[in-house]
Amino acid sequence: MARSTMEVAFLGTQKTEMEGAKYVKVFYGDEPDGKTEHGLSIIGISAADDVADEVFFAGVQFEPLELVRITFDVARGGQNKGKNLALHIEAVNPKKSTGQGTAAGPAGQVQQAVAKPGDAAKS
């Protein structure tokens, strides 16, 4: 099993519980392919079972389109394809806790987040 990280624009975390099973996903934006989507391409990655709650609740601290770093394991999936499982999510540029927000802060993050996802996904 391999471990990797990627830096992407954060869109949200989602938790679904059915029949005693819990499913957590992290959604992020990537560069559109220009053929099947315009704007951000929305991509989801499931969280590993043992850290699902931690990953889900981490999502509350991020602004939409904020640049985040997702650490994930790549396990063998069916048909020789990898199955990515998120282990951890953190801000690429952690906010300084000054107790005050600035109007310019999130806008700068959005511009950076939109510009970088394709570059990070390719590396």
N, C-alpha and C positions, 0 to 999 in steps of 0.2 A: 504494500500500500504506500502511496506517495502522499506527501503533504505539500501544499502550495498556498500562495496568497495572491489576491488580486485587489486592485484599487478601482472602485466603481462608484457611480452616482447612486446613493441610497434612495429607494422608493418606499419601502415599508417592510414590516414583518407581519406574518399572519399565522394564527393558530386555529386549528380545526380539531375538534374532539368528536369521535364517532365510535360507538360500541366499545368504549374503554381504551381505544387507541388515540394517541395524540400525534398530530402532524403539524410541524412548524416549517414555514418557508420564509426565506429572505428574498425580497424582490429588489432588483437593481436595474438601472438603465445602461444601455450600451448604444454605440453609434448605430443608426438605422442602416439597413442594407440598400435603401433607395429603390428597392423592387417590391418588397412586400410590406414595408412600413416606412413612415416618415415621422420625424421627431425622434424620441428615444425608443429603442427597442426594449421591451419589458421582458426580463429574464428572471426566472426563479431558481433557487437552489434550496433543497431540503436541508434541515438541520439534523445532525446526528441525535439519536434518541437520548443519549446520556447528557446532552447539553441543550436540549430543545427549549426548556424554559428560560435558561440563561440567555440564549440567542434571541428568543422572542422578546423578553423584557429589555434587552439592550437597545432594541429599536426605538424605544421611547425617547432616547437622548439625542436622536439625530433629526435634523431638519430635512425636508424633502430636497433631493438632489445634492445633499452634502456628500462630499467625497469620503468614502469609508474603505477600510481594509478588511476583507473577509479572508480568514484562514480556513482552509478546507482540506479534507482528505479525499483522495481519489482512489476508490475501491474498484475492483473488477465488477462490471455489470454484465448483463446478458449480451451475447453476440460480439464479444471482444470490445465492448464499449466501457468507458469509465463511468462510474457513478459518483458524482461529487456530493459530499456531505459537509455542510458548514459546521465549524467547530467554535468559531469566535468572530465577533465583529467589533471594530473599533474605529474611531474617527482618525483620519489621516492627519488632520491638523486639529488636535484637541483644543477646545475653547478654554480660554483663561477664565477662571471663576472670579470675576470682579464684582459680581452682584448686579451689573448693569449690562444691558444689551445695547448694541449700536445698530442703527439703520443700515450702515454700510457693510457690516460684518457678514450677514447671510448672503447679500447680493454678490459679494466677492467670492464666496464659497460656491454659489450656484454657477457663476461663470467658469470657475476652475473645474467644477464637477462635470459640467457639460463638455468641456474641452478635452478632458483626460480619459473618459472611460474606454474609448476605442484603443487608445495607445496602451493602456494598462492591460486590456483584454488580449492584445496581440503579443505581449511579452511573456 
